[in-house]
């Protein structure tokens, strides 16, 4: 689960930051205005160029967890289970990677067993054994190293005080009866344990490696590529891992012979280079283009190269139900009707960069159902309906509320659009602008929250809503610090429905339940869904395999049409 903490949720990703999340869609095909690289198929060979503004967080998958680095991890690391490739029939599905199959779960849901494939090795040529998988996962408990994805730590029944293999030794609740069998013992049943294992923290490492800062600038690869050179803040070059056996890995096509990541380029410069397409830039990919670039992409020469893909990231306004008069559902419903989502969309950057939302779950997340409980013509709001509800709530002349907003131009434009639309319904909105560096800490502290806040959310995997709805609406998860339930809603019926969906072992039934819960929550109006971010990609003319069914690129299937070019 990822709180949107950049302009990505508001105006597209900063150019050069690519994301592959297990949040990373409900659809099974890519959505776009173009084919991504003007069509053609990838073939083996050549060097892929990636142009980036920001450096990766960490090479060590026990430390890194953000979307930008997850795409990179796909090239160099493998896990027991991983997300299906973007060109799969169901790109949200979890599929075996190092494991022979998805996990075998005990009747009580507490024990999960996996068998490793034959022929899987590290870049050293050493076979990947069950003990290596156990060791790699147990690194996540180290208080200094294990700062990445928390799910395995939360789920596996580790002893109190366990601090990883370097400090505490082996973890007894992960068993390895032989070199190819690994057994996990959980604290409580979790039907989506396969998905939890797909996180970067599920990466195996040779027993005894990776202590301290060893993997800050180095790695032991298990995927199709290995580190050739790394200059922090400047370049990363990957070469083929000649110990990787493609027959064991149907997920990664690994078309290019090498990958070059150039870091520290301004977003506008990246766009200019992609548009010009000179030299090696015909082989380049990057993150979503800048807002100012969009108009230039409508030319016939560029239009066919553009890929517009809706993401799994929802931008919304949370309504603090502990504040008067927002504790009254009729008042919150009035706000739902009053918000001019079309104006907010324009403030975001228009239809190229986002799509108006009426549900909590984006259409790219499995379990999404289409509904609109608070309709208005052209999504422009219905102030008269809002006024009627306020009258029913005993507020015929309206009220005043404070909206927290980041000190970011797009976020402030969104807040101003909300301010203007609520004014038509008699609601005066005061804007409380908070510095970007402290915004999420502030709104995540209930004692510092005001009446409402604009924020966003991306799930960690999109095969269900289990990392979307619970963190935002389970009242039992409200905390004094780092709180994600900004509405502070604690509704018994919602909590019960969350438990039922999380405990459902049939994923299709669980997704049906999540979709119904979305509607159930929206009837209580704890948030106002605003829009779902789109990613706008402009791959080089020689690039193929740019498919983004849930907004994120899959490096494992991207390649070049002609390896000799560039």
N, C-alpha and C positions, 0 to 999 in steps of 0.2 A: 504494500500500500504506500502510495507516494503522494504527499501533498505537493501540489504544483507550486514551485518556488521560483519560477522564472517567467519571463515574458512568453514562454512557450504556450501557456494556457490562454494567453491573451492575444497574441499576434503572431503565432507560429514560432517554431524553434529558432533560436539564434543559428544562423547558417553555420554548418559544420558540426553540429551536435546531432548525431544520429542515435535513435533509440531502438532497442529491441527488448520489449518488455514481455514478460509473460502476462504483461499488461497489454502489456506490451500488449480479437474481434469476433462478433457473432456471425458475420458474413463469411462465405467461403470463397469469395473472389474479390479481386482488387477493385477499388473504385477510383476512377481518375478521368481527367479530361484528355489525357494522352496515354501512350503506351509505355512511357519511360524509356527514353533512348531511341525513339522512333522505330520500335519494332526490332525484329531480328532475334537470334538465339545466341546464347553464350557458348563458347568453345574453350577447350583447355588452352592455357598459356597466357603470356603477357603479364603486365604489372598493373594492378588496380591502384588508382590514386584517390586518396580521401583527403579533402580539404576541410580543416577544422579551425574554429576560433578558440575553443577551450581545450585544455589538456584533459586526459582521462584522470579520474580520481585516483585509482590504484590499479596496478597490474595484478595484485593479489586478490583473488575472488572472495577471500574471507573478509576483506576490507571493503571492496567496492560493491556498489549496489544500485548506482544510478543508471538511467536509461542509456546515456552516452557510452559508458564503458561496457554495458551488457552486450551491445552489438559486437564489440571487439572481442569479448570473452568467447563468443560463439565460434570464432576462428581458431582459438588456441586451447580451449578447455572443453571437456566433456563431463557429463554427469550421468548418473544411473538413468534418469528420465529427463526428457527435454521437451520443449514446445515443438509442435509439428512445423515443418518448413512453410513459408508463406505461400507456396504454390500447391499446398496440400488441399484436398477437398474440404477438410475442416482445419484451417490454420490455427484454431484455438486449442486443438486437441493436445493432450499430453501423450507422448510416444516413447518407446524404449530407446535408450542411447547406448550406454555401456551395459545395461541390463538386457537380458534375453526377452523380457516381457514386462508389462506393468506389474506392480506388486501383488503378491498373494497375501491376503489379509485374513487374520484369524476371525473366528466367529464373534469374539467379543470386541473386535476392532482395535485391539491394543498391540498386536504384533504384525509386522509387515516383513515379508521375506522376498529377497531378490536373488537371482542367479546371474552371474556375469557371463558375457559372451566370450568365446574363445578368440584369440588373436588380437586382443586389445593391449596396447603398450604405451609407455611414456616415450618422450623423444629420446631417451637414453637407450631405448630398446628393451628395457626391463618390462616384464608383464605387469599389468595393473591387476592387483589382487584385492580380495575382499578387505584385507587389513589396510591397504592403501586408501580404499574408499572410506573405511572407518576413521583412519587417521586424518584424512583431509577434512571430513565433516567435523571431527572433534576439535579441530583448530578453531572452530567458531566460538568455542567457550572461552578462549583466551581473552582476558580483559583488554589487552592492547591490540590484538590482531583481529578478534572477532567482532568488528564494528559494522559488518555488512548486514545482509538479510538475516532477520532474527527468527524466522519461522522454525527451523530445525531445533534451535535452542528452546523455543517455546513448547515444542511438541514432544521431543524425545525425553524420556524419563531419566534425566541425569541426576546423580546424587546432589544434594544441597552442598554448595561450596565448590563444586567441580569447576576447574579453571583451565581446561584444555590439556592436551597431552604433554606439553613442555613443563607444566607446573604440577599437574595432578596425575599424570600417567594415563593408562588406558581407560576408556569409558566402558564400564561393564554392561551398560544397557544397549550397546550395539555389539552383537555377537558375530563372530566369524568362525563357524564350525569347520570350514575348509576354505581353500583359496578362492573359490568361486561363489560362496554363499555368504550373504550378509543379512542379519536379522535385526530389526529395530523394535525396541519396546517403547511404547508411547505412554504419556501421562493419562491421556483420555482418547477415546476414538476420534479420528479425524479422517473422514472418507476421501479427502483430497490430498493425502500424504504424498502421492505421486507428484502432484504439482509443487509441493514444498521442496521436494528433492530436485526439482528443475532449477531452483535458484542457484546463483553462483556459489553460495556457501556449500553446495553439494559436490564440489569439485574434488577429486582424489589427488593425493600427492604421495610420493614415496615416504614410507615411514621414517620419521626422524628429520625430515627436511623442513625448511621454511621457518625456522625460529627467528625471533626478532625481526629485523628489517631485511632479511634475505631476499624476500620476494618483492621488495619495493622497486628494484631495478632489474630483476631477473625472474625467470619462471621455469617450471618444468611442465612442458606442454603435453597434452593428451589429444588435442585436436589436430586438424590437418596442417596447421602452420605453427612455426616456432619463431621465437624472437631472434632477429639478426642483429639489429642495433637499436638503442633507445637513448635519445637525448631529451630529458624532461623539458617540456615547454617548447620543443622544436620539432623533433621527428621520431617516428617509430617505423621500423622496417621489419616486415615479416618475411620469412622464407618458408618453403615447403618443409614440413616435418616428414622426412622419408621413412619414419617408423610407423606413420599412420596408415592403417589398412582400410581403404575405401569400402571394402566388402563388409566391414563391420559397422559402417556408418552411412545409412541411406538418407540421413537428414542433411548432411553437408555435401554439396556437389564439389566445392573447392576447385572452381575453374581456373582462377589466376595462378600463376607460378609464384607471384609475390604481391605483397601489399605495402604501399608507402603511405603513411599518415603524416601530413604536414600540418603542424599545429601553430596557433598564434596568428592566424590571418583574420583581418577584419571582415565582418559579414558582408559588407558592401563590396569588398574586393573579391571575395569568393564568388559572389553573384556575377560580377563583371567577367571573371575568368571563365565561368561556366557558359555565359552567353557568348563570349568570343570564341571559346573552343579551340584554342591554339595549342600546338604541340601536344604534350602529355595530358593536357586538360581534356582532350577528347575521351580519355579513359577515367575521368574523375567523377566522383559522387560527393555530395555534401548534405547537410541538413536542410531543413525547410528554408526557403528563400526569404529575404527581407520584405517587409510590407511595401517599401518604395519600389521594389523591383516588379511587382505583380503586373502593372500596366504594360510593361515592356515585353511581357511574355505572351501577349496576344497576337504577335506577328506570325504570319504563316510559317516562317523559318523556325520559330521556337515553340509554337503551340503544340505540335505533335510530340515534342519531347517532354512536355509538362505532365506530371502526375499529381493529382489532387486526391488525397486519401484522408478520410475521417479517422480520427484517433480514438483512443479509449478514455481520453481525458475530458472531464466535465468541469466547466466553470460555473459557479453558482454563488448565490447570496444566502448565507446562513442566517436564520432568524433566531435570536436568543430567547427561548421560551421561558426563561426565568425572569425576564424583564417585563414590567407592565408597560403597555397593555398587550405585549406580544404573547403573554400566557394564554390569551383568549384565541382559540382556533379561528373564530370568525375574523379577527383582526389580521391574522396571518393569511387567511384566504383572501381577504381584501387586498393585501399587498400582492398576492399572486396575480390577481386580476389587473391590478393597477400598473404593474411593470410593463413598459414598452420594450419588449424583447427585440423588436426590429431596430429600435434606436440603439440598444446596447450592442447589437450585432454590428451596426455601422461604426460604433465607437471602437469595436474590436478590430475592425479592418475590412468588414464586409463579408459577403458570401464566399469569397475565395478562402478566407482564413478560418471561418467557423460556420456552423450550422445551428440554427435556433433549436433549443431543447425544450421539451415539455415533460420529459421523464427524467428520473435520476440516472438510470442506466443508459449509457450511450448505445446506439444500435450496433456497435462493434463488440459489445460484451455479451457473451452467451447468457440467455435468460431475459434479454430485453424484450419488452412488449410495447407496442405503440398505443398510446392513449394521451389525452389532453383534458385534464379535469378543470382547467381554467382557460377556456378558449377565448380568443378575441380575433377580430378581423385583421388579417395580415400580421398577426402577432404584435399588434401595436398597442395592446392594453385595452381594458374596458373600465375607465374611471367611474362610469355611472354604476356599474355592478359593484365596484369597490365601495363607492359611497353608500350603497344600499346595505352592504354587509357591515360597514362601520356604524351605520345607524342602528342596525340590529344589535350591535355590540355596545350601544350606549355612547357612541362617539360621533354624533351627527356633524360636528364641526371639525372632525379629524384630530390629529395629535402630532407631537414632535418626536422624532427618533434620531439616533446617531448611528451613522454608518462608518465602520472602519474600512480604510482603503490604503493600499500600498502607495508609496511615493514613486509611482511609475506612471509615465504619461498615458499609456493605454488603460491602465487600471483606473486612473483618475477620470479619464473620458467616460469609461463605463459607469463609474459612480455618479458622474454628472448627469448621464442619461437617465439613470434610475431616479436621481433627485428630481429631475424635471418631470418625469412621468408620474411619480407619486404625488407631486404637488397638485396635479390635476384632480386627484382624488381627495385633496384636503390634508395630505400628510406632508409635514415639513421635515425634510431630511438635512441634518447637519453632517458635514463630512469631517471625519477625524483622520487626517493623513498621517500615516506612520512610516518611518524609514524602512526601506526594503530589508535592511540587515536585521531588524528586530521584529518585523511584522508578524511572522508566523509564530514566533515565541510569544508575542503579545496576545494574539487572538487565540492561541492555544492555552492561555492561562485564564480560566474562568473569572477570577477576581479582577482581571483587567479588561475583560470583554465589554463592549457596549451592546447596543441593540441588534446590530447586524454587521456582517463582514463579507466582503467579496473574496473568494478563494477558489480553489479547484482541487480535483482529486483524480489520480490515475491508479487503477488496480495493478497488483503485481502479476496476476495472470488473468486472462480474459476467458478462460474456459468455464468460469462461473462468476457469480457476483460475491463470492465469499470473502474477497479482499476489497470489496467496494462498499456494500451496505452495512455490514457489522461495525467497522471502525467508525462510521459516520453517525450511526443511529442506535447502537446498543447502549442503553443507559447505564449498564453495569460497567462500561469501560470509561466512563467520565473520570478524568483525573485532574488534580490541582495544577499539574504542569504537563505540557505536551499533549493536551487534550485535542482529539480529532472531532469529537461530537460537538461541533460549534453551536448547534441548536440546543444542546444540553437536554435533549428529549430523553425521557426515561419512561417509556410506555410499556406496561406489562404485556400487552398483546403483541407489540412489535418485538419485544425481547423473546417472547415465546415462539413467534414465527421465525426469528433468526435461528434459534436453537433447532427448530424442526428442519429448516433448510440445511443447516450445517451438518446435521446428523443423518440426512438422507443419503444412503449409499448408492442409489441409482442417480447418476449425474443428470440424466434427462429430466427426471422427476424433480431433482433439486433445482434445476434451472427454471422449471415451471413455477416452483414455489418462490424463487427469487423474483421472478417477474410479477407475481401476485403481490409480493411484499412491497415492491416498488410502488404499486398503486395504493396499497394500504398506507404506506408512509406519506405519500403525497396527499392523501385525504386529510392528514394532520397538518400539512403545509409547514414543515419545519425548515425547508429551504426553498429557494426559488431557482430552479434550473435555468441557466441563461443560454449557454451555447457549448457545443462540442468543438474542440479545436480540430482544424484540418491541417495536414502537413502538405506543403507544396514543394515538390522535388523537381529539379532540372538536371538530370544526369547527362553526362557527356554523350556525344553522338555515337560513340563506339561502345557504349555500355548496354548490357542486356540483363534481364532478370530483376528489374526494378519493379517489384510487386509489393504493395503495402496494404493488405486487407484490413489491418487495424491501425494503420498510420505509421507503422515502424518498418524499416527496411530489415531484410534478412541477409546479412553478408554471406551466409552459407550458400546462397543460390545465385549471387550476382557474379557476372563475369564480363568478358569482352567478346565482341563479335569477331574482330580481327586482331589477334595478338600482335601482329606486326606493326600496327598503327601506334603512333605516339612515341 
